[in-house]
Amino acid sequence: MKKTIHRALTLMLCAALLLGGALPVAASAEGADAIEAILSGMTLRDKLAQMMMPAFRGWKQTPDGEDAGAMTLNDEMRRCLAENRFGGVIIFSENCRDAEQLLRLTADMQQANREGGGLPLMISADQEGGIITRLGFGTSGPGAMALAATGDAQSARAMAQIFGEELALVGINADLAPVADVNSNPSNPVIGVRSFGDDALQVAEYSAAFIRGLHDAGVIATAKHFPGHGDTDVDSHTGLPLVNATLDELTAGELIPFRAAVEAGVDMVMTAHIQFPQIETQTYTSLNGEEIYLPATMSHTILTDLLRGTLGFEGVIISDALEMGSIRQNFATDDVLCMTIGAGVDMLLPLGVYGPESLKALTELLDEAVALTEAGRIDEARVDDAVRRILTLKQKYGLLDQTDFAVTGEAVAAAVAGCGSAKHRKVAWELAEKALTLLWNRDGAFPIALEGGERVLILNTAASRAATWDFARQRLEEEKLLPEGVSFESLVIEPETAQACLEAAKAADRVLVISRDWDPSCLDPETENGFPVGVVNEIIDLCHADGRQVVVISAQLPYDAACFTDADAMLLAYCSSVMRDLPPANGAGSAYVPNLPAAICAAFGASVPSGRLPVSLPELDGGRPTDRILFERAAE
């Protein structure tokens, strides 16, 4: 009995030291007892702060003022962390310049939080790979749809391990990835190539492999966006989508990857700001007076009954960002807090900090959560349950044992050398090559067999992709794939440059077009805001009139292949993200983004495409997908 009492007192002392303003110390016991001891020593405000993961994304003294950036903490940011002791912080591209800077920033965040008496932070980032990579340096990798196109789920595991290793080197311990959404709607404006495909079983296999890869690197993994964002035609950043699927339909489709993620040991599941009226029937009168259904983020039925109960998920449920248009435009702040926490959300992604006003709003949000709990509108037992889950996750990854956040020379050297290492880049390049999918090839148009003295026209999608072309050309020269005397002209193809591109095509011996479908509007031949589909087809017709061939690279969403069926060859790359500068041989510098340069190199014979189509491609009618399938997803 004396031993038991002594142990309890020791744990209580530990908790008091952790949260009473003194410097944090490691939990002195393992398991649930240590968690309960820490929890018992927390104030209500500490508990609610532990449930919040803000972002420090910039600093403008006035809305119209100059942005001082957020690559270092200023005094106000540091004071905010020390005084509020949040559970985590989320990193965005605004926080990232290079490996050393980001390592010092995350350490400074941890130190500020520590000096205020807080527990070590969960520091996260959306490092999905492909078009969503927060680190503007290092190895960004091919992206989910490209990884699925390799036909080997171990590709996802290998790439995720690289992401995890590089995140850990710069002090980030949680990846808000993978995307477990099934991209069943070709008109989806926000998921697209972030998904592993339109087949639930395929998405499940690759999501589970990605999770295991992050775990191989000792990094927290997050499956998103539950119960599925793939069948929407509205971006939840700007509007509130509605999916009219029944529970049986979700069970047979969208829930399959999330069940696989749970079985793979995923640590967190992120919610979707989407209405599912066939499952959650409760409504809410929005701020503009419209009657809407509670989105999944606020649905007890979806989060607690379905995710916790049916799928058996015991980890941390984290919301998607609560400042997104789908939430901000429709719900009062007090209702957001009450309904998300009441539904079962454990960790909230609250307001981003852009200056003094939003910093104040963040603190007020925490104060409001305290007041709502004290008034009984938020159940403190539900808060305790959430914090218990968060602390258990931190304990699992050793975060509660961290006390020293000093940045050593060895840590800087490791981060600089490891982020974008030659080894990592080699893997990313090989996977990008393996993903390249040659959809059709007529009369030997692919690869382009250059002859000395020929003029080659490269029609690119943006001036920002110039360095990507330079990198590809450099590799082609190194591999001696460019004959003597070949000249290249690279133009940006857009509505404003249509005539110049047509004139250049008349004079070229070879034409390579890089198409970029980033949004459903890009498929419409009449639109002036998207990619100029009509101009590309005019160029194809012009070249065919005198026997010349045109090769097209689909650089992002593969659905644009249906726009250019008269092209002589179509190569799918699944990611159009750019290298804004030529990366150095190793380590710090511009992000290493392999898809597009690998595709350009393959177009001139550097590799043989072997990728498999991971989604079915529908025929188009006026730029809109039809029910008729032009190319079927590759069979297993």
Beta strands, then each sheet from edge to edge (+ up, - down):
strand 1: 55-56
strand 2: 88-91
strand 3: 122-125
strand 4: 174-175
strand 5: 220-226
strand 6: 268-271
strand 7: 283-285
strand 8: 291-293
strand 9: 316-318
strand 10: 352-353
strand 11: 437-441
strand 12: 455-460
strand 13: 487-492
strand 14: 510-515
strand 15: 550-554
strand 16: 569-572
strand 17: 617-621
strand 18: 624-631
sheet 1: 1+ 10+
sheet 2: 2+ 3+ 4+ 5+ 6+ 9+
sheet 3: 7+ 8-
sheet 4: 11+ 16- 15- 14- 12- 13-
sheet 5: 17+ 18-
end
